[in-house]
Amino acid sequence: MLIDTHAHLDYPDYDPDRPEVIARAAQAGVTEIISIGTRIDSSTRAVELAENFPSIWATVGVHPSEARDAPDDAIDHLRRLAQSPRVVAIGEIGLDYHHLPGDPAAVEVDKKRQADLFRRQLELALSLGLNAVIHQRDSWDDTLAILREFTGRVRGVFHCFGGTLEQAREVIALGHLVSFTGIVTFKNARQVQSTAQDVPFDQFMVETDCPYLAPTPDRGKRCEPAHTRRVAEQIAQLRRVAVEEIAARTTETARGFFRFNRATATRNFE
């Protein structure tokens, strides 16, 4: 049993064969999938998928790269969507400084808008008793600074983690988790492989970030949730354990973090 903790199943890449993609995941032992919202419309579609497919859960959120186009009432929309019991987290939220405007003045405006929306979505997660799915790109210090404001109140998972073991430990020390994608199978991804090899067993999860980042040998092709198994197999090889152990431990961690049965769950910050 495996859980793909980060998939973009609402994307048009899957319009031709979405039911078949979900079926292939089940055949590969990926019994549950979390479809991640990135905008209001994306979050709406993620919830609809989760309400129509029993193996799918949803998150709702506005990705930092979408912050400049987010409506002023985005939080109200997200709050309404999060009333669905199929919603298990707020996300994907965070900071992304990789594609900032060229004008220095516009850069500061964009960073402020991202930070404001990040904080408001973390406050939403807090008010709803949900955890958060964190996107961080070229914004490490600022992302951690904002998360520190919510320490002990909201937990996050740093999805598609590509940092060092020391950075993973910094995240974990704040009460958060990390998650690995198909990047861990890439030949030149030594830093990620080293981190995946040594990060504490109960502090990481697995994901695809599909349709992106298909693992080797399908790198460059459309990724899908079934590829979660290859991510788990690579980490098992790195750690010299059976893939069944990786599956069992990451599934337990994912269930504890996302609290699929949140109606009766209690919040904790272990």
C-alpha positions in Angstrom: 0.0 0.0 0.0 1.3 3.4 -1.0 0.0 7.0 -0.9 0.8 9.5 -3.6 0.8 12.5 -1.4 1.1 15.1 -4.1 -0.5 14.8 -7.5 -2.2 17.3 -9.9 -4.9 15.0 -11.2 -7.1 18.0 -12.1 -4.7 19.1 -14.8 -5.7 18.8 -18.5 -2.9 16.3 -19.0 -5.2 13.7 -17.7 -8.4 14.7 -19.5 -8.1 11.9 -22.1 -7.7 9.0 -19.6 -8.1 10.1 -16.0 -10.1 7.0 -14.9 -7.5 4.7 -16.4 -4.7 6.7 -14.7 -6.4 6.1 -11.3 -6.9 2.4 -12.1 -3.2 2.0 -13.0 -2.3 3.6 -9.7 -4.4 1.0 -7.8 -2.8 -1.8 -9.9 0.7 -0.5 -8.8 -0.4 -0.6 -5.1 -1.0 3.2 -4.9 -4.3 2.9 -3.0 -4.8 6.6 -2.2 -3.9 9.8 -4.0 -4.0 13.4 -2.8 -4.9 15.8 -5.6 -3.4 19.2 -4.9 -5.1 22.6 -5.5 -3.0 25.4 -7.0 -5.7 28.0 -7.8 -9.4 28.5 -6.9 -10.5 26.7 -10.1 -7.9 24.0 -9.6 -8.9 23.5 -6.0 -12.5 23.2 -7.0 -11.7 20.5 -9.5 -9.5 18.7 -6.9 -12.5 18.6 -4.5 -14.8 17.4 -7.3 -12.4 14.5 -8.1 -12.1 13.6 -4.4 -15.9 13.5 -4.1 -16.2 11.3 -7.2 -13.3 8.8 -6.7 -13.1 7.1 -3.3 -9.3 6.7 -3.6 -8.7 10.4 -4.0 -8.5 13.2 -1.4 -8.0 16.9 -2.0 -6.1 19.9 -0.8 -7.2 23.5 -1.6 -4.9 26.4 -1.9 -3.3 29.1 -4.1 0.3 28.4 -5.3 2.7 31.3 -4.8 3.2 31.7 -8.5 -0.5 32.4 -8.8 -0.5 35.0 -6.0 -0.5 38.0 -8.3 -3.7 36.8 -10.0 -5.5 35.5 -7.0 -8.8 37.2 -6.3 -9.2 39.4 -3.2 -11.7 36.9 -1.8 -9.5 33.9 -2.4 -9.6 32.9 1.3 -13.4 32.9 1.3 -13.5 30.6 -1.7 -10.9 28.3 -0.1 -12.8 28.2 3.2 -16.0 27.1 1.5 -14.2 24.4 -0.5 -12.5 23.1 2.7 -15.9 22.3 4.2 -15.8 19.1 2.1 -14.7 16.2 4.3 -12.6 15.1 1.4 -10.3 18.1 1.9 -7.3 17.0 4.0 -4.9 20.1 3.9 -4.4 23.6 2.7 -2.0 23.8 -0.2 -0.1 24.1 -2.2 1.1 27.3 -0.6 4.4 29.0 0.1 6.9 31.2 -1.6 8.5 31.0 -5.0 11.3 33.4 -6.0 12.4 31.5 -9.2 10.4 33.6 -11.7 10.2 37.1 -10.2 9.7 40.2 -12.3 12.7 41.9 -13.8 11.9 45.3 -12.3 13.4 45.5 -8.7 10.4 47.5 -7.5 8.0 44.9 -8.9 10.0 42.2 -7.2 9.3 43.6 -3.8 5.6 44.0 -4.6 5.5 40.4 -5.8 7.3 39.0 -2.7 5.0 40.9 -0.4 1.9 39.6 -2.1 3.2 36.1 -1.9 4.1 36.5 1.8 0.7 38.0 2.6 -1.2 35.2 0.8 1.0 32.6 2.5 0.3 33.9 5.9 -3.4 34.2 5.2 -3.6 30.6 4.0 -1.7 29.4 7.1 -4.1 31.3 9.2 -6.9 29.5 7.3 -5.3 26.1 8.0 -5.1 27.0 11.6 -8.7 28.0 11.9 -9.8 24.8 10.2 -7.5 22.5 12.1 -5.7 21.4 8.9 -2.0 21.0 8.1 -0.4 22.6 5.0 1.4 21.5 1.9 4.4 23.8 1.4 6.0 24.9 -1.9 9.5 26.5 -1.5 11.7 27.5 -4.4 14.7 29.9 -4.0 13.0 31.3 -0.9 14.3 29.1 1.9 15.0 31.7 4.6 11.8 33.7 4.0 9.7 30.5 3.9 11.1 29.3 7.3 10.7 32.7 8.8 7.0 32.8 8.1 6.5 29.2 9.2 8.2 30.0 12.5 5.3 32.3 13.2 3.0 29.3 13.3 5.3 26.8 15.1 3.3 24.4 17.2 0.0 25.6 15.6 0.2 24.4 12.0 2.4 21.6 10.5 3.6 21.5 6.9 5.1 19.1 4.5 7.8 20.5 2.2 6.8 18.8 -1.0 9.3 17.9 -3.7 12.1 18.3 -1.2 15.5 18.8 -2.8 17.5 20.1 0.0 20.4 18.8 2.1 20.1 16.6 5.1 20.9 19.6 7.3 18.0 21.5 5.8 15.7 18.5 6.3 16.7 18.4 9.9 15.9 22.1 10.2 12.5 21.6 8.8 11.8 18.6 11.1 13.0 20.5 14.1 10.2 23.0 13.5 7.7 20.1 13.4 7.4 19.7 9.7 7.9 16.8 7.2 9.6 16.4 3.8 8.4 14.5 0.8 10.4 13.0 -2.1 9.5 12.8 -5.8 10.9 10.9 -8.9 13.9 13.2 -8.7 15.4 10.7 -6.3 15.8 8.3 -9.3 17.7 10.8 -11.4 21.4 9.8 -11.9 22.7 13.3 -11.0 20.4 13.9 -8.0 23.0 12.9 -5.4 22.0 15.5 -2.8 18.4 14.4 -2.8 19.5 10.7 -2.7 21.8 11.4 0.2 19.0 13.1 2.1 16.4 10.4 1.4 18.9 7.8 2.6 19.4 9.4 6.0 16.4 11.4 6.9 14.5 9.9 9.9 12.2 7.1 8.9 9.0 8.7 10.2 9.6 12.2 8.9 9.2 11.8 5.2 6.6 10.8 2.6 6.6 9.9 -1.1 4.8 11.6 -4.0 5.0 12.1 -7.7 4.1 15.8 -8.3 2.6 14.4 -11.5 2.3 15.2 -14.3 5.8 16.5 -13.7 9.0 14.7 -12.7 8.5 11.2 -14.1 11.1 8.9 -12.5 13.8 7.1 -14.5 13.4 5.4 -17.0 10.4 7.5 -18.0 12.0 10.9 -17.3 10.6 13.5 -19.6 7.3 11.7 -20.2 4.0 12.3 -18.4 4.2 11.2 -14.8 1.2 9.6 -13.0 0.4 8.3 -9.5 1.4 4.7 -10.3 5.1 6.0 -10.4 4.9 6.5 -6.7 6.1 2.9 -6.5 9.3 3.7 -8.3 10.0 6.5 -5.9 9.5 4.1 -3.0 11.7 1.4 -4.7 14.6 3.9 -5.1 14.4 5.0 -1.5 14.3 1.4 -0.4 17.4 0.7 -2.4 19.2 3.7 -0.9 18.3 2.7 2.6 18.9 -1.0 2.0 15.4 -2.1 3.2 12.5 -3.8 1.5 10.1 -1.6 -0.5 7.3 -2.9 1.7 8.9 -1.2 4.7 9.1 2.1 2.8 5.4 1.7 1.8 4.2 0.8 5.3 6.2 3.6 7.0 5.4 6.4 4.6 1.7 5.4 4.5 1.6 5.6 8.3 3.2 9.0 8.2 0.9 10.3 5.5 -2.2 9.0 7.4 -1.0 10.7 10.6 -0.2 14.0 8.8 -3.3 14.3 6.6 -5.8 12.7 9.0 -8.1 11.4 6.4 -10.8 10.9 9.0 -10.5 14.4 10.3 -14.0 14.6 11.6 -13.0 12.4 14.6 -9.3 13.2 14.6 -7.6 15.3 17.2 -4.8 17.7 16.3 -1.3 17.0 17.5 2.1 18.4 16.9 4.4 15.4 17.5 
